[in-house]
Amino acid sequence: MNFRPKVAIIGAGFAGMAVVRALRDTDAEITLVDRNNHHLFQPFLFQVATSILEPAEIATPIRSLVHDMANVRVEMREAKRIDAARRVVIMTEGDDLAYDILVVATGARTSYFGHESEWAQHAQGLKTLPDALAARNRLLTAFERAELETDPAKQARNMTVVVVGGGPAGVAITGTISEFVQRTLPSDFRKIDLRRARVVLVEAGPRLLSAFSEAHSTYAMQALRGAGVEVRLGVPVSNVDAEGVMIGGERIEAATVLWCAGVQGVPLARTLGAPLAPNGTVKVDKDFSIPGHQDCFVIGDAAHLIGPDGRPVPGLASIAQQQGRFVGELIAARLAGSVPPTAPEPFLPNKLATITRHEGIAEFAGRSITGFVAWLMWGLLHLRTLSDGYSKIAILGNWLRLLITYRRSARLIVEAPSETNAGESPAMKAA
Ligand SMILES: Cc1cc2nc3c(=O)[nH]c(=O)nc-3n(C[C@H](O)[C@H](O)[C@H](O)COP(=O)(O)OP(=O)(O)OC[C@H]3O[C@@H](n4cnc5c(N)ncnc54)[C@H](O)[C@@H]3O)c2cc1C
């Protein structure tokens, strides 16, 4: 009987799926493990959080993505630890998974810079679908409470949103929330004066979008201010609690605090015993293997690599896909006994950011574009990466509607009832 190498891939994100596609015609026995049953398109998470898109439009069942790949088995479970010496992955449930070749593509998670236990419960992160739905619930519930409130201070707190982190995700969600509050909600509410609502973006560094040119940082700041956002630069958050945030020496009372400030490696990657960068991502060799283990690869946001500009390669979908494709081709060449591909030079990706529904920034091949054309480029280039054709059509429809009318259909507060308060709405629980 022929030997069929066992390839285990942990994580069905951009990087993991690219490995699977590159190995589809090999003899390998592939096990694709993910703790979720869906592949998530994270770049559009902020549009779920702001009621523009529905979850199903940005997530695809993993099984449907590999249904025509006979050599791929999908397991929905969570990897807990890797024993590289024994070549097994220990799971949170079920048997250990033995492998000949392992690819760790587990992405990154939100970092609260050492304040996870105090701040995470109050400042909603934005990495997963539950995160986006929780952010949407918080935002919509706060305005529902404001409509009922008679105390002016409490009403003002319910109408204040603070976003922490002035990178692409923070800028995008802040601009979108401000438009939502100023343009969409006024026709829904009778009592509250939405011109008094505050949307505040807080960035600890000296400028927004630090990966972009200074001119574009200024452009983004002006566009946000034009959309009614208060931008605070150079002020780190020093505390977050249930009722607001402290920035510098200033207290901002806010019912909705969203955290887009940092990412860190996932705990699983630490169990490899490989050297780590300060943020917990795994330092990899040029071919993405880890020192001393040629058959164990770490790719995508979980990996730490220095780019041609001397800075760590940024966590981007296109880069995760490039790395996944390369590692898949490398494994396929090893299995076939053919010449392995040379490692790709980490490339400097196109930089795209969206600010409001008609303002964006694009930097690519030495050129720069701002305004609606850049917004369109951002939208169409990301849409091209989506794997599901029906979702593309649905998203285009939602964007068109937003562009023409400012209407957003997904303005729903949907929370899973807990056992103790099944049937209560979030507003009732808070009362
Ligand atoms: C809000 C937001 C906006 C973004 N905007 C952009 C953008 O505009 N452009 C861009 O290019 N990039 C953007 N990114 C970054 C981009 O989404 C990431 O770089 C990309 O998703 C990384 O791919 P990955 O495969 O490494 O990880 P992920 O896509 O995060 O996939 C990791 C997978 O591993 C699974 N997993 C994790 N741990 C375990 C475990 N222990 N056991 C089993 N499964 C596990 C997860 O469930 C997940 O499916 C954005 C990210 C966020 C959060």
The ligand as a MOL file (V3000), in Angstrom:
LIG
                    3D

  0  0  0     0  0            999 V3000
M  V30 BEGIN CTAB
M  V30 COUNTS 53 58 0 0 0
M  V30 BEGIN ATOM
M  V30 1 C -11.4850 44.4020 11.3660 0
M  V30 2 C -10.4220 43.9320 10.3970 0
M  V30 3 C -10.2460 44.5910 9.1900 0
M  V30 4 C -9.2700 44.1690 8.2920 0
M  V30 5 N -9.1420 44.8240 7.1000 0
M  V30 6 C -8.2750 44.3670 6.1790 0
M  V30 7 C -8.1810 44.9680 4.9030 0
M  V30 8 O -8.8760 45.9460 4.6050 0
M  V30 9 N -7.3060 44.4280 3.9950 0
M  V30 10 C -6.5300 43.3330 4.2930 0
M  V30 11 O -5.7920 42.8360 3.4280 0
M  V30 12 N -6.5720 42.7520 5.4940 0
M  V30 13 C -7.4150 43.2430 6.4480 0
M  V30 14 N -7.4690 42.6530 7.6830 0
M  V30 15 C -6.4700 41.6190 8.0310 0
M  V30 16 C -6.7760 40.2490 7.4300 0
M  V30 17 O -8.1250 39.9170 7.6500 0
M  V30 18 C -5.8310 39.2380 8.0590 0
M  V30 19 O -4.5090 39.6110 7.7550 0
M  V30 20 C -6.0940 37.8330 7.5570 0
M  V30 21 O -7.3660 37.4080 7.9520 0
M  V30 22 C -5.0370 36.8540 8.0990 0
M  V30 23 O -5.3080 35.5910 7.5980 0
M  V30 24 P -4.8920 34.2910 8.4440 0
M  V30 25 O -5.2790 33.1260 7.6000 0
M  V30 26 O -3.5060 34.4130 8.9160 0
M  V30 27 O -5.7940 34.3520 9.7580 0
M  V30 28 P -7.3890 34.3700 9.9130 0
M  V30 29 O -8.0470 34.8390 8.6870 0
M  V30 30 O -7.6200 35.0930 11.1810 0
M  V30 31 O -7.7670 32.8370 10.0990 0
M  V30 32 C -7.3710 32.1120 11.2320 0
M  V30 33 C -8.3010 30.9200 11.4040 0
M  V30 34 O -7.7630 30.0830 12.4160 0
M  V30 35 C -8.8140 29.6320 13.2510 0
M  V30 36 N -8.2170 29.2990 14.5530 0
M  V30 37 C -7.5300 30.1280 15.3760 0
M  V30 38 N -7.0800 29.4800 16.4460 0
M  V30 39 C -7.5010 28.1970 16.3190 0
M  V30 40 C -7.3340 27.0220 17.1190 0
M  V30 41 N -6.6560 27.0300 18.2820 0
M  V30 42 N -7.8850 25.8610 16.6870 0
M  V30 43 C -8.6010 25.8250 15.5260 0
M  V30 44 N -8.7750 26.9140 14.7240 0
M  V30 45 C -8.2240 28.0770 15.1180 0
M  V30 46 C -9.7870 30.7830 13.2830 0
M  V30 47 O -11.1010 30.3450 13.6250 0
M  V30 48 C -9.6930 31.3170 11.8480 0
M  V30 49 O -10.6560 30.7050 11.0040 0
M  V30 50 C -8.4330 43.0630 8.6130 0
M  V30 51 C -8.6250 42.3870 9.8210 0
M  V30 52 C -9.5970 42.8200 10.7160 0
M  V30 53 C -9.7850 42.0730 12.0230 0
M  V30 END ATOM
M  V30 BEGIN BOND
M  V30 1 1 1 2
M  V30 2 1 2 3
M  V30 3 2 2 52
M  V30 4 2 3 4
M  V30 5 1 4 5
M  V30 6 1 4 50
M  V30 7 2 5 6
M  V30 8 1 6 7
M  V30 9 1 6 13
M  V30 10 2 7 8
M  V30 11 1 7 9
M  V30 12 1 9 10
M  V30 13 2 10 11
M  V30 14 1 10 12
M  V30 15 2 12 13
M  V30 16 1 13 14
M  V30 17 1 14 15
M  V30 18 1 14 50
M  V30 19 1 15 16
M  V30 20 1 16 17
M  V30 21 1 16 18
M  V30 22 1 18 19
M  V30 23 1 18 20
M  V30 24 1 20 21
M  V30 25 1 20 22
M  V30 26 1 22 23
M  V30 27 1 23 24
M  V30 28 2 24 25
M  V30 29 1 24 26
M  V30 30 1 24 27
M  V30 31 1 27 28
M  V30 32 2 28 29
M  V30 33 1 28 30
M  V30 34 1 28 31
M  V30 35 1 31 32
M  V30 36 1 32 33
M  V30 37 1 33 34
M  V30 38 1 33 48
M  V30 39 1 34 35
M  V30 40 1 35 36
M  V30 41 1 35 46
M  V30 42 1 36 37
M  V30 43 1 36 45
M  V30 44 2 37 38
M  V30 45 1 38 39
M  V30 46 1 39 40
M  V30 47 2 39 45
M  V30 48 1 40 41
M  V30 49 2 40 42
M  V30 50 1 42 43
M  V30 51 2 43 44
M  V30 52 1 44 45
M  V30 53 1 46 47
M  V30 54 1 46 48
M  V30 55 1 48 49
M  V30 56 2 50 51
M  V30 57 1 51 52
M  V30 58 1 52 53
M  V30 END BOND
M  V30 END CTAB
M  END
